Amino acid sequence: MRGVDRRNFLRLTVVGAGATAFTGGLWQSAFAGPAQPGAGPYGPLGAVDANGLRLPQGFTSRVIARSMKEVAGTGYVWHAAPDGGACFPDGDGWIYVSNSEVPLVGGVSAVRFAADGTIVDAYRTLSMTQINCAGGATPWGTWLSCEEYDYGCVYETDPYGRNAAKKRSAMGRFKHEAAACDPVRKVVYLTEDQSDGCFYRFVPKVWGDLSAGTLEVLVGSGPGEVGWKQVPQPQLWLTAPRDQVAGALRFKGGEGCYYSDGVCYFTTKGDNRVWAYDAVNGVLGIAYDDDLVEGGGAPLTGVDNITGTPGGDLYVAEDGADMEINLITPEGVVTPFLRLEGHPDSEITGPAFSPDGTRLYFSSQRGSDGVILGTGGVTYEVRGPFRS
């Protein structure tokens, strides 16, 4: 199908699905059309700073960790290939956790900050796991670290380093990517990094305890009304979970996942889309698609990890492309928020805000040298006047 025709077809599909409007704060009118380029709330990107970042006026950056080097003042060596991450409150300070996407040793590390942002500690919370990619925070203060291989598991870890990590096999064994908790419906949404992957939700028997429950897969015919069906054999299987249920919706490489106000947003790298699942009404829509961008080139490609703010802004990291984090506003505007120069063979991973919303953390997984095992990875902090 020719480009213009395909764009028109996709737009009609999305708009035609919109009998029910989204309930979430970000996309009250999601089916009016996916996000389009425009001027962002922070203005244009400035010149490259000392850390290689181009940021809007009023924002500053610092490097907090480098792979295979000690985190300043802690004696702890930061892991290779930093990937998914999240922040957790810690008294007057906070903690940033980060996965390590390498084989055999994988796991999770954490950095602890004082109230003024000073780094006071760094340590391991999970070791000897495989290709820990993304994950998600839980409402009860744990981090779900997801293994990205065919028989991978979800591990529930303690960001504070007090309790041992626990394997949560009931959440399914597949090529996990990210997780997002929905405290209203008491489920955990899960993405799958396969070219024909699925979108899942785990329904625990007891909310707050992920040791037992039911894994379900999203079913339907595409954007519009969708439903859920139970995966018969999520743990021990000869047929992969994504192939066990007739009518399961397929997605081209599931990546990041973020829940807010009744809507779960997730990204797919194979078609550069940000999807929006309206959990209240059981409706699936497309919040962003680079094929639906009008009037020029798409500002956001290589979609990957995703996070958001209480005010409804989404922040989407790029795997390669321009090495940007793009902002999608509640008004449906997509625009670059930052760009990292000099890292052409890397990807941006692990975007997460400090609990007070004034600092954004993320990593360049392979750094400027682009080594596949990420020994040159760099983890950054951006500070500035983020809107709430």
C-alpha positions in Angstrom: 0.0 0.0 0.0 1.4 3.4 -0.9 2.5 5.7 2.0 -0.3 8.3 1.6 -3.0 5.6 1.2 -1.7 3.7 4.2 -1.8 6.9 6.3 -5.4 7.5 5.3 -6.4 3.9 6.0 -4.8 4.0 9.4 -6.4 7.3 10.3 -9.9 6.0 9.3 -9.3 2.9 11.3 -8.3 4.9 14.4 -11.1 7.5 14.1 -13.7 4.9 13.2 -12.8 3.0 16.4 -13.8 6.0 18.5 -17.4 5.3 19.5 -16.2 5.5 23.1 -14.0 8.4 24.3 -11.0 7.7 26.5 -11.5 8.4 30.2 -7.8 9.1 31.0 -6.5 12.5 31.7 -4.0 12.5 28.9 -6.2 11.5 25.9 -9.8 12.7 26.6 -10.2 12.8 22.8 -7.7 10.2 21.8 -9.6 9.0 18.7 -9.7 12.5 17.2 -6.3 11.5 15.7 -2.8 10.6 17.0 -0.4 13.2 18.2 1.1 15.7 15.7 4.4 17.7 15.7 4.3 21.2 17.3 5.9 23.6 19.7 6.5 22.1 23.1 5.9 23.8 26.5 9.7 24.3 27.1 10.8 25.8 23.8 13.5 24.7 21.4 16.6 22.7 22.3 19.7 24.6 23.2 23.3 24.1 22.4 25.2 20.9 23.4 26.2 21.0 27.1 29.3 19.5 28.7 27.6 16.1 28.9 26.6 16.0 25.3 23.0 16.9 25.9 20.8 19.5 24.1 18.2 20.7 26.6 15.6 23.5 26.7 16.5 26.7 28.4 16.5 26.4 32.2 17.4 22.7 32.3 20.8 21.3 33.4 22.3 17.8 33.3 24.9 15.7 35.2 26.3 12.2 34.9 25.5 10.1 37.9 27.0 6.8 36.9 29.2 5.1 34.1 29.2 1.4 33.4 32.1 -0.5 34.9 33.2 2.5 36.9 32.6 3.3 40.6 29.5 5.4 41.4 31.1 8.5 43.0 31.6 8.2 46.8 30.1 4.7 47.0 32.7 2.2 46.0 30.0 0.4 43.9 30.8 -0.4 40.3 27.8 0.5 38.1 26.5 -2.3 35.8 26.8 -2.6 32.1 24.0 -1.9 29.6 21.7 0.1 31.9 18.1 -0.3 30.7 14.6 0.2 32.4 14.4 2.2 35.6 12.2 3.8 38.1 12.4 6.1 41.2 11.2 5.4 44.7 10.8 7.8 47.7 13.3 7.2 50.5 12.7 9.5 53.5 13.7 13.0 52.4 15.5 11.5 49.4 14.9 9.0 46.7 16.3 5.9 44.9 16.8 5.3 41.2 16.8 1.6 40.2 18.2 0.4 36.8 18.2 -2.9 35.0 21.2 -4.5 33.4 20.5 -5.9 29.9 23.3 -8.4 29.7 23.3 -12.2 29.7 24.0 -14.4 32.7 24.7 -11.7 35.3 22.0 -9.2 34.4 20.1 -8.0 37.5 19.4 -4.6 39.0 21.4 -1.8 40.6 20.2 1.2 42.7 21.5 4.7 43.5 20.4 6.4 46.7 20.1 10.2 46.8 19.9 12.6 49.8 17.3 15.3 49.9 19.6 17.8 48.1 20.4 15.2 45.3 23.8 14.2 46.7 24.6 10.5 45.9 24.9 8.7 49.3 25.0 5.0 48.2 24.8 2.5 45.4 24.2 -1.3 45.5 22.8 -4.4 43.9 19.3 -5.6 44.4 19.2 -8.5 41.9 22.0 -10.6 40.4 22.6 -13.6 38.1 19.5 -13.2 35.9 19.3 -12.8 32.1 18.9 -9.8 29.9 17.0 -7.6 32.3 15.4 -5.1 30.0 12.5 -2.9 31.2 10.0 -3.5 34.0 7.8 -1.4 36.2 7.2 -0.1 39.8 4.4 -1.4 42.0 2.1 0.6 44.3 3.6 -1.2 47.3 7.1 0.0 46.6 8.9 -2.8 44.7 10.5 -3.0 41.2 9.5 -5.6 38.7 12.5 -6.5 36.6 11.7 -8.3 33.3 13.9 -10.8 31.5 13.9 -10.4 27.8 14.3 -13.9 26.4 11.9 -16.6 25.2 11.7 -18.3 28.6 12.2 -15.1 30.7 10.6 -14.3 34.1 9.6 -11.3 36.1 11.5 -10.7 39.3 10.1 -8.6 42.1 13.0 -6.7 43.7 13.3 -4.4 46.8 14.7 -1.0 45.8 15.8 -0.4 49.4 18.0 -3.5 49.4 16.4 -5.0 52.5 14.7 -8.1 51.1 15.8 -10.7 48.6 14.3 -10.6 45.1 11.6 -13.1 44.2 10.9 -14.8 40.9 7.3 -14.3 39.9 6.8 -17.3 37.5 3.0 -17.0 37.6 3.3 -13.8 35.5 4.3 -16.0 32.6 7.5 -17.1 30.9 8.1 -15.3 27.7 10.2 -12.5 26.2 9.2 -9.9 28.8 9.8 -6.2 28.2 7.9 -3.8 30.5 5.2 -3.8 33.2 2.7 -1.3 34.5 0.4 -1.7 37.5 -3.3 -0.7 37.4 -4.4 -0.3 41.1 -8.0 0.3 40.2 -8.6 -3.0 38.4 -5.8 -4.6 40.4 -3.9 -6.0 37.4 -0.4 -5.7 36.0 0.0 -5.0 32.2 2.9 -6.7 30.4 4.5 -6.1 27.0 6.3 -8.7 24.9 9.3 -8.0 22.7 8.5 -10.2 19.8 7.8 -9.2 16.2 4.4 -10.9 16.6 4.1 -10.4 20.4 1.1 -9.8 22.5 -0.1 -7.5 25.3 -0.9 -9.2 28.5 -2.3 -8.5 32.0 -1.7 -10.5 35.2 -4.5 -10.8 37.6 -3.1 -11.7 41.1 -5.2 -13.8 43.4 -4.4 -11.2 46.1 -3.5 -7.7 45.1 0.0 -6.9 46.4 1.0 -10.6 46.2 2.3 -11.6 42.7 3.1 -15.2 43.6 -0.2 -16.6 42.2 -2.8 -15.5 39.7 -4.0 -15.6 36.1 -2.2 -14.5 33.0 -4.5 -13.1 30.3 -3.9 -11.9 26.7 -5.6 -9.0 24.8 -7.9 -10.2 22.1 -9.7 -8.4 19.3 -9.4 -7.3 15.7 -7.4 -4.1 16.1 -8.1 -0.6 17.4 -11.5 -0.4 19.0 -13.3 -2.6 21.5 -11.1 -5.4 22.8 -11.3 -8.1 25.5 -9.1 -10.5 27.5 -8.8 -14.3 27.5 -6.8 -16.6 29.8 -3.5 -18.0 28.7 -3.8 -21.8 29.4 -0.1 -22.5 30.1 1.8 -19.4 30.9 4.7 -21.1 32.8 5.5 -24.5 31.4 4.8 -24.6 27.7 5.7 -26.2 24.4 3.6 -23.6 22.5 4.6 -20.1 23.4 2.0 -18.1 25.4 1.4 -15.7 22.5 0.3 -18.6 20.3 -2.0 -20.3 22.8 -5.1 -18.2 22.4 -7.1 -17.7 19.2 -7.8 -14.1 18.4 -4.9 -12.7 20.4 -3.9 -9.3 19.1 -0.4 -9.1 17.7 2.0 -6.2 18.2 5.3 -5.5 16.4 7.8 -5.6 19.2 6.3 -4.5 22.5 8.5 -2.0 24.5 7.7 0.5 27.2 4.5 0.4 29.3 3.0 3.2 31.5 -0.3 3.4 33.4 -2.1 6.6 34.3 -5.7 7.6 35.2 -7.4 4.6 33.6 -5.2 4.3 30.5 -2.3 2.1 29.9 0.1 3.4 27.3 2.6 1.0 25.6 5.0 1.3 22.7 5.8 -0.9 19.7 9.2 -0.5 18.0 8.3 -2.3 14.7 5.8 0.3 13.6 6.8 3.3 15.8 3.5 3.5 17.7 2.4 4.6 21.1 -0.8 2.6 21.9 -3.4 3.6 24.5 -5.6 1.0 26.2 -8.6 2.6 27.9 -9.1 0.1 30.7 -12.4 1.6 31.9 -14.2 1.0 28.6 -12.1 -1.8 27.1 -11.0 0.2 24.0 -7.7 0.2 22.3 -6.4 3.3 20.4 -3.3 4.8 18.8 -1.9 7.8 20.6 1.1 8.3 18.2 2.1 6.7 14.8 4.9 8.0 12.7 2.9 7.0 9.6 0.2 9.4 10.7 2.4 12.5 11.1 1.3 15.3 8.8 3.3 18.0 7.1 6.9 16.6 7.3 9.1 14.1 9.0 8.2 12.3 12.2 9.9 13.8 15.3 9.7 10.5 17.2 11.0 7.2 15.8 12.6 4.2 17.4 10.0 4.3 20.2 11.1 2.5 23.3 10.8 3.1 27.1 8.0 5.4 28.2 7.1 7.3 31.4 4.8 10.2 32.3 4.0 13.0 34.8 0.9 13.5 36.9 0.0 16.5 34.7 -0.5 14.1 31.7 2.7 14.5 29.7 4.3 11.4 28.2 8.1 11.1 27.8 9.1 8.5 25.1 12.7 7.5 24.7 14.2 6.5 21.4 16.3 3.4 20.5 18.8 5.0 18.1 17.2 7.4 15.7 18.1 10.9 16.9 18.8 9.7 20.4 16.0 11.9 21.8 13.4 11.8 24.5 10.2 13.1 23.0 7.4 14.7 24.9 3.7 14.1 24.0 1.4 16.6 25.6 -2.2 16.1 26.7 -3.1 18.4 23.8 -1.7 15.9 21.3 1.6 17.6 20.5 4.7 15.6 20.0 8.1 17.4 20.3 11.7 16.7 21.2 12.5 17.4 24.9 16.2 16.5 24.8 18.8 15.1 22.4 22.0 13.2 23.2 24.8 13.9 20.7 27.8 11.7 20.0 26.1 8.3 20.8 25.1 7.1 17.3 25.1 3.4 18.2 23.3 3.5 21.5 19.7 3.8 22.8 18.1 5.9 25.5 16.7 3.8 28.3 15.1 4.0 31.7 13.4 7.4 31.8 12.0 8.0 35.3 11.1 11.1 37.4 12.2 11.7 41.0 9.2 11.6 43.4 9.0 15.4 43.5 9.0 15.6 39.6 12.0 17.9 39.4 14.6 15.5 38.1 14.5 13.1 35.1 16.8 10.1 35.0 17.8 8.0 32.0 20.7 6.2 30.4 22.6 5.8 27.2 22.8 2.0 27.2 25.9 1.6 25.1 27.4 5.1 25.5 29.5 6.8 22.9 31.5 3.7 22.0 28.4 1.6 21.1 29.8 -1.7 22.4 27.0 -4.2 22.3 27.4 -5.3 26.0 27.1 -1.7 27.1 30.4 -1.4 29.0 30.3 2.3 28.0 26.8 3.0 29.3 26.1 6.3 31.0 23.3 7.3 33.4 22.2 10.9 33.5 20.1 13.3 35.6 18.3 16.3 34.0 17.0 18.9 36.4 14.8 21.8 35.6 11.3 23.5 35.7 9.2 20.4 34.7 5.6 21.2 34.7 3.5 19.2 37.1 
